[in-house]
């Protein structure tokens, strides 16, 4: 888990290139909330060497599959060139609020997975974003990973207080 000044931070974008000569950066969003990229928003920028600093968005606009961001006090390509290959993060307090029954990946990864009969299946190790629905990757001791589609038929309950997910393993998934 990455931190900034002792606070957990979460990746929301990858800086892939510069755009023009006036200090804009091309960002590939890695968030379900691309609307967070707007004027006045605060981000932690980390370069490829791990150096971090906090900055404020001066302007933002969509461009093809990217978001073009310009940060305050960065007015030329020379000011932003060093950030190519870097990443954008937000602190936990700046994460977008979620609806009831929605969770951030970091809240789910590491939870224990059980069947409805309370048989321990394994630990949620990863979440794949496939397009139609996400897929939970459950690491099972001594067995191949179990891939569970995140659909109501399979995922019966998520209980963060008990650190567990209750699932139904449909025939053919094992």
N, CA, C and O of each residue as an XYZ file, in Angstrom:
696
protein
N       0.855     -1.174      0.000
C       0.000      0.000      0.000
C       0.899      1.233      0.000
O       1.783      1.374      0.845
N       0.660      2.111     -0.950
C       1.441      3.353     -1.034
C       0.915      4.363     -0.023
O      -0.263      4.367      0.335
N       1.830      5.218      0.423
C       1.441      6.262      1.364
C       2.073      7.589      0.964
O       3.059      7.635      0.228
N       1.485      8.656      1.462
C       2.037      9.997      1.324
C       1.897     10.661      2.684
O       0.782     10.851      3.171
N       2.999     11.010      3.289
C       3.023     11.616      4.619
C       2.198     10.807      5.621
O       1.457     11.365      6.431
N       2.340      9.488      5.550
C       1.670      8.596      6.487
C       0.235      8.257      6.151
O      -0.376      7.450      6.852
N      -0.332      8.846      5.096
C      -1.711      8.561      4.699
C      -1.735      7.601      3.519
O      -0.915      7.704      2.607
N      -2.688      6.662      3.544
C      -2.854      5.756      2.408
C      -3.265      6.564      1.184
O      -4.077      7.484      1.272
N      -2.685      6.199      0.036
C      -3.079      6.850     -1.216
C      -3.463      5.790     -2.237
O      -3.011      4.646     -2.168
N      -4.305      6.189     -3.186
C      -4.867      5.262     -4.153
C      -4.687      5.808     -5.559
O      -4.992      6.968     -5.838
N      -4.185      4.946     -6.441
C      -3.886      5.347     -7.816
C      -5.175      5.589     -8.591
O      -6.103      4.781     -8.549
N      -5.218      6.721     -9.302
C      -6.390      7.051    -10.114
C      -6.024      7.378    -11.556
O      -6.907      7.537    -12.399
N      -4.726      7.480    -11.847
C      -4.324      7.812    -13.216
C      -2.859      7.530    -13.471
O      -2.039      7.508    -12.553
N      -2.550      7.316    -14.739
C      -1.178      7.083    -15.201
C      -0.825      8.199    -16.169
O      -1.581      8.485    -17.098
N       0.325      8.831    -15.952
C       0.793      9.896    -16.847
C       1.561      9.225    -17.975
O       2.624      8.646    -17.753
N       1.020      9.306    -19.190
C       1.649      8.581    -20.297
C       2.480      9.469    -21.209
O       3.362      8.977    -21.913
N       2.212     10.774    -21.207
C       2.977     11.643    -22.100
C       2.647     13.105    -21.797
O       1.771     13.418    -20.990
N       3.379     13.980    -22.472
C       3.049     15.401    -22.450
C       2.144     15.687    -23.636
O       2.019     14.862    -24.541
N       1.512     16.856    -23.631
C       0.650     17.271    -24.738
C       0.969     18.725    -25.032
O       0.716     19.601    -24.205
N       1.518     18.981    -26.195
C       1.845     20.355    -26.561
C       3.011     20.892    -25.751
O       3.777     20.134    -25.155
N       3.134     22.226    -25.741
C       4.285     22.850    -25.075
C       3.899     23.705    -23.868
O       4.756     24.351    -23.265
N       2.602     23.711    -23.512
C       2.136     24.606    -22.447
C       1.905     23.905    -21.110
O       1.182     24.418    -20.256
N       2.517     22.734    -20.925
C       2.458     22.086    -19.624
C       1.324     21.110    -19.414
O       1.041     20.742    -18.273
N       0.664     20.677    -20.475
C      -0.398     19.688    -20.312
C       0.192     18.279    -20.305
O       1.222     18.012    -20.923
N      -0.495     17.383    -19.587
C      -0.106     15.980    -19.506
C      -1.249     15.098    -19.970
O      -2.416     15.388    -19.708
N      -0.905     14.010    -20.667
C      -1.899     13.005    -21.050
C      -2.011     11.989    -19.922
O      -1.023     11.388    -19.500
N      -3.228     11.813    -19.450
C      -3.497     10.912    -18.338
C      -4.414      9.792    -18.818
O      -5.424     10.043    -19.475
N      -4.052      8.551    -18.482
C      -4.964      7.426    -18.668
C      -5.631      7.207    -17.310
O      -4.960      6.831    -16.350
N      -6.946      7.439    -17.219
C      -7.608      7.248    -15.930
C      -7.660      5.763    -15.569
O      -7.920      4.923    -16.431
N      -7.418      5.446    -14.325
C      -7.584      4.082    -13.818
C      -8.536      4.157    -12.620
O      -8.208      3.765    -11.501
N      -9.707      4.671    -12.907
C     -10.727      4.888    -11.886
C     -12.092      4.755    -12.533
O     -12.254      4.992    -13.730
N     -13.060      4.376    -11.732
C     -14.442      4.349    -12.209
C     -15.086      5.730    -12.111
O     -16.267      5.889    -12.422
N     -14.312      6.730    -11.679
C     -14.821      8.076    -11.487
C     -13.974      9.082    -12.262
O     -13.282      9.897    -11.651
N     -14.013      9.040    -13.602
C     -13.185      9.964    -14.377
C     -13.577     11.427    -14.185
O     -12.811     12.322    -14.542
N     -14.759     11.679    -13.628
C     -15.168     13.062    -13.381
C     -14.347     13.710    -12.267
O     -14.457     14.916    -12.047
N     -13.535     12.935    -11.569
C     -12.656     13.502    -10.538
C     -11.577     14.379    -11.149
O     -10.979     15.199    -10.451
N     -11.314     14.220    -12.454
C     -10.288     15.011    -13.127
C     -10.897     16.335    -13.568
O     -11.330     16.475    -14.712
N     -10.929     17.295    -12.667
C     -11.498     18.593    -12.985
C     -10.750     19.694    -12.237
O     -10.019     19.449    -11.278
N     -10.962     20.890    -12.709
C     -10.303     22.079    -12.140
C     -10.506     22.129    -10.624
O     -11.607     21.911    -10.118
N      -9.418     22.420     -9.921
C      -9.488     22.563     -8.476
C      -9.239     21.286     -7.691
O      -9.052     21.337     -6.475
N      -9.234     20.140     -8.366
C      -9.000     18.872     -7.664
C      -7.534     18.742     -7.270
O      -6.644     19.221     -7.973
N      -7.300     18.100     -6.153
C      -5.943     17.912     -5.639
C      -5.490     16.472     -5.887
O      -6.229     15.521     -5.632
N      -4.266     16.334     -6.387
C      -3.684     15.016     -6.630
C      -2.285     14.950     -6.052
O      -1.602     15.964     -5.912
N      -1.877     13.754     -5.722
C      -0.483     13.478     -5.395
C       0.121     12.889     -6.658
O      -0.367     11.886     -7.178
N       1.180     13.509     -7.148
C       1.871     13.034     -8.344
C       3.125     12.308     -7.872
O       3.864     12.805     -7.022
N       3.351     11.122     -8.438
C       4.560     10.365     -8.124
C       5.280     10.056     -9.417
O       4.681      9.525    -10.353
N       6.575     10.386     -9.480
C       7.338     10.093    -10.696
C       7.830      8.650    -10.664
O       7.614      7.936     -9.685
N       8.489      8.226    -11.732
C       8.951      6.847    -11.862
C       9.974      6.477    -10.788
O      10.187      5.294    -10.523
N      10.604      7.468    -10.170
C      11.598      7.216     -9.117
C      10.977      7.215     -7.720
O      11.673      6.981     -6.732
N       9.680      7.476     -7.636
C       9.003      7.471     -6.345
C       8.917      8.814     -5.656
O       8.401      8.896     -4.541
N       9.416      9.885     -6.294
C       9.290     11.223     -5.703
C       7.836     11.672     -5.803
O       7.194     11.477     -6.835
N       7.320     12.270     -4.740
C       5.922     12.677     -4.688
C       5.796     14.164     -4.374
O       6.632     14.754     -3.689
N       4.720     14.745     -4.902
C       4.342     16.103     -4.511
C       2.853     16.277     -4.743
O       2.246     15.545     -5.525
N       2.266     17.253     -4.059
C       0.839     17.543     -4.177
C       0.665     18.704     -5.134
O       1.429     19.668     -5.106
N      -0.358     18.602     -5.992
C      -0.635     19.677     -6.934
C      -2.138     19.811     -7.140
O      -2.918     18.930     -6.779
N      -2.517     20.932     -7.727
C      -3.927     21.250     -7.986
C      -4.126     21.349     -9.497
O      -3.287     21.898    -10.211
N      -5.251     20.809     -9.972
C      -5.571     20.870    -11.399
C      -6.010     22.286    -11.758
O      -6.917     22.843    -11.141
N      -5.358     22.854    -12.758
C      -5.738     24.167    -13.278
C      -6.772     24.023    -14.391
O      -7.711     24.813    -14.482
N      -6.592     23.004    -15.240
C      -7.577     22.745    -16.294
C      -7.561     21.261    -16.636
O      -6.554     20.574    -16.463
N      -8.693     20.787    -17.123
C      -8.842     19.380    -17.506
C      -9.812     19.290    -18.664
O     -10.816     20.001    -18.718
N      -9.489     18.393    -19.597
C     -10.403     18.178    -20.724
C     -10.163     16.791    -21.300
O      -9.038     16.292    -21.302
N     -11.249     16.165    -21.796
C     -11.082     14.858    -22.437
C     -10.441     15.020    -23.810
O     -10.651     16.026    -24.488
N      -9.663     14.028    -24.212
C      -9.029     14.019    -25.531
C      -8.803     12.563    -25.913
O      -7.956     11.887    -25.328
N      -9.569     12.076    -26.906
C      -9.508     10.667    -27.324
C      -9.724      9.787    -26.099
O     -10.723      9.943    -25.397
N      -8.799      8.862    -25.830
C      -8.948      7.981    -24.664
C      -8.229      8.514    -23.429
O      -8.031      7.779    -22.462
N      -7.844      9.770    -23.454
C      -7.067     10.365    -22.381
C      -7.837     11.497    -21.719
O      -8.870     11.952    -22.210
N      -7.300     11.933    -20.592
C      -7.692     13.190    -19.976
C      -6.456     14.079    -20.071
O      -5.363     13.657    -19.692
N      -6.613     15.287    -20.566
C      -5.499     16.234    -20.600
C      -5.606     17.124    -19.370
O      -6.605     17.815    -19.169
N      -4.557     17.093    -18.551
C      -4.529     17.884    -17.325
C      -3.411     18.898    -17.377
O      -2.323     18.629    -17.887
N      -3.697     20.065    -16.841
C      -2.663     21.078    -16.633
C      -2.712     21.421    -15.156
O      -3.767     21.748    -14.614
N      -1.552     21.341    -14.513
C      -1.465     21.641    -13.094
C      -1.049     23.088    -12.868
O      -0.366     23.686    -13.700
N      -1.463     23.640    -11.744
C      -1.089     25.020    -11.391
C       0.426     25.156    -11.346
O       1.135     24.256    -10.895
N       0.903     26.295    -11.821
C       2.325     26.649    -11.791
C       3.208     25.749    -12.649
O       4.425     25.722    -12.467
N       2.613     25.020    -13.575
C       3.389     24.238    -14.539
C       2.951     24.698    -15.917
O       1.935     24.244    -16.443
N       3.727     25.603    -16.495
C       3.275     26.293    -17.692
C       4.020     25.936    -18.965
O       3.728     26.487    -20.026
N       4.975     25.025    -18.876
C       5.695     24.640    -20.094
C       5.984     23.147    -20.074
O       5.898     22.484    -19.041
N       6.327     22.647    -21.240
C       6.678     21.238    -21.361
C       7.856     20.897    -20.456
O       7.945     19.781    -19.946
N       8.759     21.853    -20.256
C       9.923     21.621    -19.392
C       9.519     21.376    -17.939
O      10.205     20.648    -17.221
N       8.416     21.975    -17.504
C       7.946     21.796    -16.130
C       7.356     20.411    -15.888
O       7.370     19.923    -14.758
N       6.837     19.770    -16.939
C       6.104     18.511    -16.750
C       6.785     17.288    -17.360
O       6.379     16.159    -17.085
N       7.792     17.490    -18.165
C       8.472     16.381    -18.853
C       8.907     15.286    -17.873
O       8.792     14.098    -18.174
N       9.400     15.687    -16.715
C       9.921     14.728    -15.737
C       8.839     13.827    -15.141
O       9.158     12.811    -14.523
N       7.569     14.184    -15.318
C       6.484     13.396    -14.730
C       5.964     12.312    -15.668
O       5.119     11.510    -15.270
N       6.458     12.275    -16.921
C       6.058     11.198    -17.838
C       6.373      9.854    -17.200
O       7.453      9.658    -16.643
N       5.425      8.931    -17.284
C       5.609      7.620    -16.669
C       5.218      7.592    -15.203
O       5.279      6.546    -14.557
N       4.818      8.739    -14.681
C       4.407      8.810    -13.285
C       2.951      8.418    -13.103
O       2.280      7.990    -14.043
N       2.484      8.572    -11.889
C       1.113      8.199    -11.564
C       0.463      9.275    -10.703
O       1.137     10.048    -10.021
N      -0.872      9.301    -10.756
C      -1.664     10.225     -9.943
C      -2.375      9.438     -8.854
O      -2.906      8.354     -9.096
N      -2.376      9.997     -7.660
C      -3.005      9.353     -6.514
C      -3.915     10.341     -5.796
O      -3.761     11.556     -5.921
N      -4.866      9.795     -5.041
C      -5.678     10.589     -4.124
C      -5.602      9.937     -2.749
O      -5.349      8.738     -2.627
N      -5.823     10.743     -1.721
C      -5.863     10.199     -0.363
C      -7.212      9.531     -0.129
O      -8.168      9.750     -0.873
N      -7.271      8.720      0.905
C      -8.510      8.003      1.216
C      -9.670      8.974      1.426
O     -10.799      8.690      1.025
N      -9.395     10.120      2.054
C     -10.468     11.089      2.310
C     -10.985     11.728      1.023
O     -12.086     12.279      1.012
N     -10.210     11.664     -0.059
C     -10.640     12.234     -1.338
C     -11.231     11.202     -2.295
O     -11.508     11.516     -3.453
N     -11.426      9.974     -1.820
C     -12.092      8.981     -2.656
C     -13.553      9.378     -2.826
O     -14.168      9.927     -1.912
N     -14.097      9.099     -3.992
C     -15.502      9.426     -4.257
C     -16.407      8.565     -3.373
O     -16.121      7.387     -3.161
N     -17.490      9.139     -2.859
C     -18.416      8.343     -2.052
C     -19.106      7.286     -2.913
O     -19.358      7.495     -4.100
N     -19.404      6.156     -2.290
C     -20.033      5.051     -3.011
C     -21.466      4.855     -2.539
O     -21.841      5.255     -1.437
N     -22.250      4.232     -3.399
C     -23.617      3.865     -3.047
C     -23.583      2.648     -2.121
O     -22.567      1.959     -2.027
N     -24.684      2.395     -1.449
C     -24.820      1.203     -0.615
C     -24.551     -0.039     -1.470
O     -25.069     -0.155     -2.580
N     -23.751     -0.953     -0.957
C     -23.442     -2.189     -1.679
C     -22.309     -2.060     -2.680
O     -21.976     -3.034     -3.355
N     -21.704     -0.874     -2.797
C     -20.538     -0.689     -3.663
C     -19.298     -0.596     -2.790
O     -19.344     -0.093     -1.668
N     -18.181     -1.095     -3.329
C     -16.945     -1.137     -2.554
C     -15.770     -0.773     -3.438
O     -15.798     -0.985     -4.651
N     -14.739     -0.224     -2.819
C     -13.472     -0.025     -3.510
C     -12.701     -1.333     -3.482
O     -12.842     -2.130     -2.555
N     -11.890     -1.545     -4.501
C     -11.102     -2.772     -4.585
C     -10.276     -2.978     -3.321
O     -10.195     -4.094     -2.806
N      -9.662     -1.901     -2.816
C      -8.797     -2.062     -1.640
C      -9.575     -2.519     -0.405
O      -8.983     -3.065      0.525
N     -10.891     -2.304     -0.384
C     -11.701     -2.772      0.731
C     -11.957     -4.271      0.635
O     -12.161     -4.937      1.650
N     -11.947     -4.803     -0.595
C     -12.305     -6.201     -0.820
C     -11.110     -7.143     -0.849
O     -11.181     -8.259     -0.336
N     -10.017     -6.693     -1.447
C      -8.861     -7.575     -1.587
C      -8.337     -7.923     -0.196
O      -8.098     -7.047      0.636
N      -8.166     -9.215      0.030
C      -7.736     -9.712      1.332
C      -8.869    -10.292      2.163
O      -8.620    -10.949      3.174
N     -10.122    -10.055      1.747
C     -11.246    -10.630      2.484
C     -11.249    -12.147      2.324
O     -10.804    -12.683      1.309
N     -11.763    -12.827      3.354
C     -11.886    -14.279      3.316
C     -13.182    -14.637      2.588
O     -14.213    -13.990      2.774
N     -13.112    -15.671      1.764
C     -14.255    -16.083      0.951
C     -14.786    -17.412      1.487
O     -14.038    -18.372      1.666
N     -16.111    -17.443      1.742
C     -16.776    -18.630      2.267
C     -17.982    -18.960      1.402
O     -18.561    -18.087      0.756
N     -18.356    -20.253      1.403
C     -19.609    -20.645      0.762
C     -20.751    -20.314      1.724
O     -20.524    -19.921      2.869
N     -21.960    -20.478      1.244
C     -23.131    -20.229      2.092
C     -23.191    -21.196      3.276
O     -23.841    -20.914      4.283
N     -22.506    -22.340      3.150
C     -22.439    -23.330      4.235
C     -21.266    -23.068      5.176
O     -20.942    -23.913      6.011
N     -20.622    -21.894      5.045
C     -19.484    -21.481      5.865
C     -18.241    -22.349      5.661
O     -17.432    -22.502      6.576
N     -18.088    -22.918      4.455
C     -16.863    -23.628      4.092
C     -15.892    -22.590      3.535
O     -16.221    -21.847      2.610
N     -14.683    -22.552      4.116
C     -13.686    -21.574      3.675
C     -13.187    -21.943      2.285
O     -12.737    -23.066      2.059
N     -13.269    -20.990      1.349
C     -12.834    -21.204     -0.034
C     -11.416    -20.683     -0.225
O     -10.593    -21.349     -0.853
N     -11.124    -19.511      0.305
C      -9.807    -18.904      0.134
C      -9.855    -17.418      0.429
O     -10.718    -16.938      1.163
N      -8.901    -16.694     -0.163
C      -8.754    -15.257      0.064
C      -8.890    -14.512     -1.253
O      -8.300    -14.909     -2.259
N      -9.666    -13.431     -1.253
C      -9.791    -12.621     -2.464
C      -8.440    -11.965     -2.736
O      -7.954    -11.161     -1.941
N      -7.841    -12.323     -3.875
C      -6.474    -11.917     -4.196
C      -6.415    -10.797     -5.226
O      -5.487     -9.987     -5.217
N      -7.409    -10.751     -6.116
C      -7.388     -9.756     -7.192
C      -8.795     -9.601     -7.739
O      -9.663    -10.439     -7.495
N      -9.013     -8.527     -8.479
C     -10.291     -8.287     -9.144
C      -9.979     -7.915    -10.578
O      -9.271     -6.943    -10.841
N     -10.514     -8.699    -11.508
C     -10.306     -8.450    -12.932
C     -11.485     -7.658    -13.471
O     -12.639     -7.984    -13.194
N     -11.196     -6.626    -14.234
C     -12.249     -5.841    -14.877
C     -12.343     -6.312    -16.322
O     -11.483     -6.003    -17.147
N     -13.404     -7.066    -16.616
C     -13.521     -7.713    -17.922
C     -14.447     -6.993    -18.887
O     -14.471     -7.327    -20.071
N     -15.191     -6.039    -18.427
C     -16.120     -5.329    -19.307
C     -17.549     -5.600    -18.898
O     -18.233     -4.707    -18.399
N     -18.013     -6.836    -19.106
C     -19.392     -7.167    -18.768
C     -19.604     -7.114    -17.258
O     -20.550     -6.486    -16.782
N     -18.739     -7.760    -16.520
C     -18.766     -7.726    -15.058
C     -17.359     -8.006    -14.547
O     -16.535     -8.592    -15.250
N     -17.097     -7.583    -13.323
C     -15.804     -7.883    -12.719
C     -15.737     -9.367    -12.386
O     -16.757    -10.055    -12.331
N     -14.515     -9.845    -12.164
C     -14.289    -11.236    -11.784
C     -13.371    -11.240    -10.567
O     -12.293    -10.647    -10.590
N     -13.809    -11.917     -9.502
C     -12.978    -12.064     -8.307
C     -12.018    -13.227     -8.510
O     -12.419    -14.305     -8.947
N     -10.754    -13.003     -8.190
C      -9.742    -14.059     -8.217
C      -9.525    -14.483     -6.769
O      -9.004    -13.720     -5.955
N      -9.936    -15.722     -6.459
C      -9.841    -16.237     -5.098
C      -8.664    -17.201     -5.021
O      -8.646    -18.225     -5.703
N      -7.689    -16.871     -4.194
C      -6.518    -17.731     -3.991
C      -6.916    -18.817     -3.006
O      -7.327    -18.550     -1.876
N      -6.775    -20.083     -3.486
C      -7.140    -21.231     -2.655
C      -5.885    -22.003     -2.263
O      -5.026    -22.261     -3.107
N      -5.773    -22.370     -1.003
C      -4.578    -23.105     -0.578
C      -4.480    -24.462     -1.278
O      -5.412    -25.265     -1.225
N      -3.347    -24.708     -1.931
C      -3.095    -26.000     -2.562
C      -3.899    -26.282     -3.816
O      -3.885    -27.409     -4.313
N      -4.606    -25.275     -4.346
C      -5.425    -25.459     -5.548
C      -5.221    -24.280     -6.489
O      -4.625    -23.264     -6.132
N      -5.739    -24.453     -7.711
C      -5.718    -23.339     -8.654
C      -6.637    -22.233     -8.153
O      -7.589    -22.482     -7.413
N      -6.336    -21.015     -8.567
C      -7.200    -19.890     -8.219
C      -8.602    -20.121     -8.762
O      -8.777    -20.691     -9.839
N      -9.590    -19.677     -8.012
C     -10.985    -19.754     -8.425
C     -11.393    -18.399     -8.983
O     -11.164    -17.368     -8.351
N     -11.996    -18.400    -10.165
C     -12.483    -17.167    -10.788
C     -13.995    -17.111    -10.625
O     -14.719    -17.967    -11.133
N     -14.460    -16.097     -9.911
C     -15.894    -15.942     -9.653
C     -16.412    -14.667    -10.296
O     -15.918    -13.580     -9.997
N     -17.410    -14.782    -11.183
C     -17.988    -13.564    -11.756
C     -18.735    -12.784    -10.670
O     -19.399    -13.370     -9.814
N     -18.618    -11.482    -10.719
C     -19.296    -10.637     -9.733
C     -20.711    -10.378    -10.239
O     -21.020     -9.345    -10.832
N     -21.548    -11.375     -9.973
C     -22.972    -11.305    -10.309
C     -23.746    -11.757     -9.075
O     -23.205    -12.468     -8.227
N     -24.996    -11.352     -8.974
C     -25.796    -11.671     -7.792
C     -25.892    -13.168     -7.535
O     -25.958    -13.589     -6.380
N     -25.903    -13.988     -8.600
C     -26.001    -15.438     -8.421
C     -24.806    -16.003     -7.661
O     -24.945    -16.978     -6.923
N     -23.644    -15.402     -7.836
C     -22.416    -15.925     -7.210
C     -22.041    -15.202     -5.919
O     -21.668    -15.843     -4.936
N     -22.134    -13.896     -5.914
C     -21.710    -13.115     -4.746
C     -22.949    -12.820     -3.912
O     -23.752    -11.950     -4.249
N     -23.087    -13.564     -2.818
C     -24.296    -13.467     -1.995
C     -24.231    -12.330     -0.977
O     -25.230    -11.655     -0.725
N     -23.045    -12.122     -0.392
C     -22.942    -11.099      0.655
C     -21.489    -10.660      0.798
O     -20.567    -11.471      0.722
N     -21.310     -9.371      1.006
C     -20.004     -8.822      1.366
C     -20.171     -8.207      2.747
O     -21.020     -7.342      2.956
N     -19.342     -8.669      3.697
C     -19.425     -8.157      5.059
C     -18.041     -7.676      5.478
O     -17.194     -8.468      5.891
N     -17.824     -6.366      5.367
C     -16.520     -5.802      5.710
C     -16.226     -5.940      7.202
O     -15.071     -6.127      7.586
N     -17.256     -5.849      8.051
C     -17.050     -5.964      9.496
C     -16.526     -7.346      9.881
O     -15.704     -7.474     10.788
N     -17.006     -8.381      9.186
C     -16.557     -9.751      9.463
C     -15.383    -10.164      8.578
O     -14.879    -11.281      8.690
N     -14.944     -9.253      7.691
C     -13.813     -9.535      6.805
C     -14.097    -10.736      5.899
O     -13.219    -11.569      5.674
N     -15.338    -10.822      5.374
C     -15.665    -11.994      4.569
C     -16.636    -11.694      3.434
O     -17.390    -10.721      3.451
N     -16.576    -12.581      2.452
C     -17.508    -12.582      1.326
C     -18.155    -13.957      1.294
O     -17.466    -14.975      1.356
N     -19.473    -13.988      1.198
C     -20.210    -15.248      1.085
C     -20.555    -15.444     -0.386
O     -21.086    -14.544     -1.036
N     -20.243    -16.645     -0.909
C     -20.430    -16.904     -2.337
C     -21.178    -18.210     -2.572
O     -21.230    -19.088     -1.711
N     -21.745    -18.305     -3.751
C     -22.281    -19.556     -4.271
C     -21.431    -19.882     -5.490
O     -21.333    -19.088     -6.425
N     -20.817    -21.065     -5.467
C     -19.971    -21.476     -6.587
C     -20.838    -22.268     -7.557
O     -21.191    -23.419     -7.301
N     -21.170    -21.636     -8.663
C     -22.033    -22.259     -9.661
C     -21.335    -23.478    -10.260
O     -20.110    -23.494    -10.378
N     -22.109    -24.500    -10.639
C     -21.508    -25.673    -11.280
C     -20.688    -25.254    -12.505
O     -21.108    -24.410    -13.296
N     -19.515    -25.863    -12.638
C     -18.649    -25.564    -13.772
C     -17.592    -24.511    -13.495
O     -16.679    -24.333    -14.301
N     -17.693    -23.810    -12.374
C     -16.706    -22.773    -12.067
C     -15.464    -23.320    -11.372
O     -14.406    -22.691    -11.401
N     -15.593    -24.497    -10.742
C     -14.419    -25.046    -10.028
C     -13.497    -25.778    -10.961
O     -12.468    -26.299    -10.529
